[in-house]
């Protein structure tokens, strides 16, 4: 994608920037949307690899440690390159029904990951026993919004401070409130 984003990119400009002919572009992709779809999946795949590695490295550790390590791995990965944030939180939104379906499917996988962690935390007695799906979906919305706003310079905080806040939110979702089941 060009510096001005997906919507301002043309096949000719992308091909030129990549040092390819448009013929070579069309040998690999049908449309620019196909490129964006692949990039979105690739960025999410990298983040998922980082998260799964952090989860494996903290196996058996308390919920606080796991949540912190897992989320720091995600945040470091997705913010490692500003283009990753832009693809994940900006460019993919509202492009087409197909890409919206892909975006929501990826979001659903992140919700599933949080719910799986919640189930394990419940089994260890560290989280409230309930359906965490709605709260996990709300948390993903917070993650998307806050990381986007941070990357755009709208949040005056370090990445560590942003992650600390998001980890606090995640832990509050998983742990029971005082006096509530």
Secondary structure as GFF3:
##gff-version 3
##sequence-region A 1 181
A	DSSP	three_ten_helix	6	8	.	.	.	ID=ss1
A	DSSP	alpha_helix	11	18	.	.	.	ID=ss2
A	DSSP	alpha_helix	22	28	.	.	.	ID=ss3
A	DSSP	alpha_helix	32	57	.	.	.	ID=ss4
A	DSSP	alpha_helix	63	78	.	.	.	ID=ss5
A	DSSP	alpha_helix	82	86	.	.	.	ID=ss6
A	DSSP	pi_helix	87	91	.	.	.	ID=ss7
A	DSSP	alpha_helix	97	123	.	.	.	ID=ss8
A	DSSP	alpha_helix	133	151	.	.	.	ID=ss9
A	DSSP	alpha_helix	159	174	.	.	.	ID=ss10
###
